[in-house]
């Protein structure tokens, strides 16, 4: 029961911090950076999908 209370309190704090404009900018920057890294890794090469018909 105590674990659930702590988890809900932590979730509430994360949501409060995510609402702040400066933190929203950091989140958007992080997401953009992760998207660039995924493109550089060459995701979606098609391996494992079987023959192309």
N, CA, C and O atoms as a GROMACS GRO file, in nm:
protein
  212
    1UNK      N    1   0.083  -0.119   0.000
    1UNK     CA    2   0.000   0.000   0.000
    1UNK      C    3   0.089   0.126   0.000
    1UNK      O    4   0.061   0.222  -0.072
    2UNK      N    5   0.192   0.124   0.080
    2UNK     CA    6   0.284   0.238   0.085
    2UNK      C    7   0.353   0.258  -0.049
    2UNK      O    8   0.377   0.371  -0.092
    3UNK      N    9   0.385   0.148  -0.116
    3UNK     CA   10   0.450   0.155  -0.246
    3UNK      C   11   0.359   0.226  -0.348
    3UNK      O   12   0.406   0.306  -0.428
    4UNK      N   13   0.229   0.197  -0.344
    4UNK     CA   14   0.134   0.262  -0.436
    4UNK      C   15   0.124   0.411  -0.409
    4UNK      O   16   0.113   0.491  -0.502
    5UNK      N   17   0.126   0.449  -0.283
    5UNK     CA   18   0.118   0.590  -0.245
    5UNK      C   19   0.243   0.664  -0.295
    5UNK      O   20   0.232   0.774  -0.348
    6UNK      N   21   0.358   0.604  -0.277
    6UNK     CA   22   0.483   0.666  -0.324
    6UNK      C   23   0.485   0.677  -0.476
    6UNK      O   24   0.528   0.778  -0.530
    7UNK      N   25   0.438   0.573  -0.544
    7UNK     CA   26   0.437   0.574  -0.691
    7UNK      C   27   0.343   0.682  -0.744
    7UNK      O   28   0.376   0.751  -0.840
    8UNK      N   29   0.227   0.696  -0.682
    8UNK     CA   30   0.133   0.798  -0.728
    8UNK      C   31   0.185   0.938  -0.699
    8UNK      O   32   0.164   1.030  -0.778
    9UNK      N   33   0.252   0.955  -0.588
    9UNK     CA   34   0.313   1.085  -0.556
    9UNK      C   35   0.423   1.121  -0.653
    9UNK      O   36   0.434   1.236  -0.696
   10UNK      N   37   0.504   1.024  -0.689
   10UNK     CA   38   0.611   1.046  -0.786
   10UNK      C   39   0.552   1.079  -0.922
   10UNK      O   40   0.602   1.169  -0.990
   11UNK      N   41   0.449   1.008  -0.963
   11UNK     CA   42   0.384   1.036  -1.092
   11UNK      C   43   0.326   1.177  -1.095
   11UNK      O   44   0.336   1.245  -1.197
   12UNK      N   45   0.267   1.221  -0.986
   12UNK     CA   46   0.210   1.355  -0.979
   12UNK      C   47   0.320   1.460  -0.993
   12UNK      O   48   0.301   1.561  -1.060
   13UNK      N   49   0.434   1.437  -0.931
   13UNK     CA   50   0.547   1.530  -0.938
   13UNK      C   51   0.601   1.537  -1.081
   13UNK      O   52   0.631   1.646  -1.130
   14UNK      N   53   0.612   1.423  -1.149
   14UNK     CA   54   0.661   1.420  -1.286
   14UNK      C   55   0.567   1.498  -1.378
   14UNK      O   56   0.612   1.574  -1.464
   15UNK      N   57   0.438   1.482  -1.358
   15UNK     CA   58   0.340   1.553  -1.441
   15UNK      C   59   0.348   1.704  -1.416
   15UNK      O   60   0.341   1.782  -1.510
   16UNK      N   61   0.364   1.744  -1.291
   16UNK     CA   62   0.378   1.886  -1.259
   16UNK      C   63   0.500   1.946  -1.327
   16UNK      O   64   0.493   2.055  -1.383
   17UNK      N   65   0.612   1.874  -1.323
   17UNK     CA   66   0.735   1.924  -1.384
   17UNK      C   67   0.724   1.928  -1.536
   17UNK      O   68   0.779   2.018  -1.599
   18UNK      N   69   0.653   1.833  -1.594
   18UNK     CA   70   0.640   1.828  -1.740
   18UNK      C   71   0.553   1.942  -1.793
   18UNK      O   72   0.560   1.975  -1.911
   19UNK      N   73   0.473   2.002  -1.709
   19UNK     CA   74   0.386   2.112  -1.751
   19UNK      C   75   0.460   2.245  -1.762
   19UNK      O   76   0.412   2.337  -1.827
   20UNK      N   77   0.576   2.255  -1.702
   20UNK     CA   78   0.651   2.380  -1.704
   20UNK      C   79   0.710   2.403  -1.843
   20UNK      O   80   0.765   2.310  -1.903
   21UNK      N   81   0.700   2.526  -1.894
   21UNK     CA   82   0.747   2.555  -2.031
   21UNK      C   83   0.893   2.521  -2.056
   21UNK      O   84   0.927   2.469  -2.162
   22UNK      N   85   0.980   2.550  -1.959
   22UNK     CA   86   1.122   2.522  -1.982
   22UNK      C   87   1.147   2.372  -1.990
   22UNK      O   88   1.234   2.327  -2.064
   23UNK      N   89   1.071   2.294  -1.915
   23UNK     CA   90   1.086   2.150  -1.921
   23UNK      C   91   1.025   2.093  -2.049
   23UNK      O   92   1.074   1.994  -2.102
   24UNK      N   93   0.918   2.156  -2.099
   24UNK     CA   94   0.860   2.112  -2.226
   24UNK      C   95   0.960   2.130  -2.339
   24UNK      O   96   0.970   2.046  -2.428
   25UNK      N   97   1.035   2.239  -2.335
   25UNK     CA   98   1.137   2.263  -2.437
   25UNK      C   99   1.245   2.155  -2.430
   25UNK      O  100   1.291   2.106  -2.533
   26UNK      N  101   1.286   2.119  -2.309
   26UNK     CA  102   1.388   2.015  -2.293
   26UNK      C  103   1.336   1.880  -2.343
   26UNK      O  104   1.410   1.804  -2.406
   27UNK      N  105   1.210   1.851  -2.316
   27UNK     CA  106   1.151   1.724  -2.360
   27UNK      C  107   1.146   1.719  -2.512
   27UNK      O  108   1.180   1.616  -2.572
   28UNK      N  109   1.105   1.829  -2.577
   28UNK     CA  110   1.098   1.833  -2.723
   28UNK      C  111   1.237   1.816  -2.784
   28UNK      O  112   1.253   1.747  -2.884
   29UNK      N  113   1.337   1.879  -2.723
   29UNK     CA  114   1.474   1.867  -2.772
   29UNK      C  115   1.523   1.723  -2.760
   29UNK      O  116   1.588   1.671  -2.850
   30UNK      N  117   1.492   1.659  -2.648
   30UNK     CA  118   1.533   1.520  -2.625
   30UNK      C  119   1.468   1.428  -2.728
   30UNK      O  120   1.534   1.340  -2.784
   31UNK      N  121   1.339   1.448  -2.754
   31UNK     CA  122   1.267   1.364  -2.850
   31UNK      C  123   1.324   1.382  -2.990
   31UNK      O  124   1.339   1.286  -3.065
   32UNK      N  125   1.356   1.506  -3.026
   32UNK     CA  126   1.415   1.533  -3.158
   32UNK      C  127   1.551   1.465  -3.170
   32UNK      O  128   1.584   1.408  -3.274
   33UNK      N  129   1.630   1.471  -3.064
   33UNK     CA  130   1.762   1.410  -3.065
   33UNK      C  131   1.751   1.257  -3.079
   33UNK      O  132   1.828   1.196  -3.152
   34UNK      N  133   1.656   1.198  -3.010
   34UNK     CA  134   1.637   1.053  -3.019
   34UNK      C  135   1.591   1.013  -3.159
   34UNK      O  136   1.631   0.908  -3.210
   35UNK      N  137   1.508   1.094  -3.221
   35UNK     CA  138   1.464   1.067  -3.357
   35UNK      C  139   1.579   1.070  -3.456
   35UNK      O  140   1.585   0.988  -3.548
   36UNK      N  141   1.670   1.164  -3.438
   36UNK     CA  142   1.787   1.173  -3.525
   36UNK      C  143   1.876   1.051  -3.508
   36UNK      O  144   1.928   0.997  -3.606
   37UNK      N  145   1.894   1.006  -3.385
   37UNK     CA  146   1.978   0.889  -3.359
   37UNK      C  147   1.918   0.764  -3.423
   37UNK      O  148   1.991   0.680  -3.476
   38UNK      N  149   1.786   0.751  -3.418
   38UNK     CA  150   1.721   0.635  -3.478
   38UNK      C  151   1.740   0.636  -3.629
   38UNK      O  152   1.758   0.530  -3.689
   39UNK      N  153   1.735   0.753  -3.692
   39UNK     CA  154   1.756   0.762  -3.835
   39UNK      C  155   1.899   0.725  -3.872
   39UNK      O  156   1.923   0.658  -3.972
   40UNK      N  157   1.996   0.770  -3.789
   40UNK     CA  158   2.136   0.740  -3.816
   40UNK      C  159   2.166   0.592  -3.801
   40UNK      O  160   2.256   0.540  -3.867
   41UNK      N  161   2.093   0.523  -3.714
   41UNK     CA  162   2.118   0.380  -3.693
   41UNK      C  163   2.067   0.297  -3.810
   41UNK      O  164   2.097   0.178  -3.818
   42UNK      N  165   1.992   0.355  -3.899
   42UNK     CA  166   1.946   0.284  -4.017
   42UNK      C  167   1.831   0.190  -3.989
   42UNK      O  168   1.826   0.082  -4.046
   43UNK      N  169   1.741   0.230  -3.904
   43UNK     CA  170   1.626   0.147  -3.876
   43UNK      C  171   1.539   0.130  -3.999
   43UNK      O  172   1.533   0.219  -4.084
   44UNK      N  173   1.473   0.018  -4.009
   44UNK     CA  174   1.382  -0.006  -4.120
   44UNK      C  175   1.452  -0.054  -4.246
   44UNK      O  176   1.410  -0.020  -4.356
   45UNK      N  177   1.557  -0.132  -4.232
   45UNK     CA  178   1.629  -0.184  -4.348
   45UNK      C  179   1.550  -0.294  -4.418
   45UNK      O  180   1.574  -0.322  -4.536
   46UNK      N  181   1.459  -0.356  -4.348
   46UNK     CA  182   1.378  -0.459  -4.410
   46UNK      C  183   1.422  -0.600  -4.377
   46UNK      O  184   1.361  -0.694  -4.426
   47UNK      N  185   1.524  -0.619  -4.297
   47UNK     CA  186   1.568  -0.753  -4.261
   47UNK      C  187   1.461  -0.822  -4.177
   47UNK      O  188   1.401  -0.761  -4.089
   48UNK      N  189   1.439  -0.946  -4.204
   48UNK     CA  190   1.344  -1.024  -4.126
   48UNK      C  191   1.202  -1.014  -4.172
   48UNK      O  192   1.113  -1.070  -4.107
   49UNK      N  193   1.176  -0.946  -4.282
   49UNK     CA  194   1.039  -0.933  -4.329
   49UNK      C  195   1.004  -1.038  -4.434
   49UNK      O  196   0.887  -1.051  -4.471
   50UNK      N  197   1.101  -1.111  -4.482
   50UNK     CA  198   1.074  -1.209  -4.586
   50UNK      C  199   1.096  -1.148  -4.723
   50UNK      O  200   1.132  -1.031  -4.734
   51UNK      N  201   1.073  -1.226  -4.828
   51UNK     CA  202   1.096  -1.175  -4.963
   51UNK      C  203   0.995  -1.068  -5.001
   51UNK      O  204   0.879  -1.072  -4.961
   52UNK      N  205   1.042  -0.974  -5.080
   52UNK     CA  206   0.955  -0.868  -5.128
   52UNK      C  207   0.885  -0.918  -5.254
   52UNK      O  208   0.951  -0.968  -5.345
   53UNK      N  209   0.756  -0.904  -5.260
   53UNK     CA  210   0.681  -0.954  -5.377
   53UNK      C  211   0.628  -0.839  -5.459
   53UNK      O  212   0.563  -0.862  -5.562
   0.00000   0.00000   0.00000
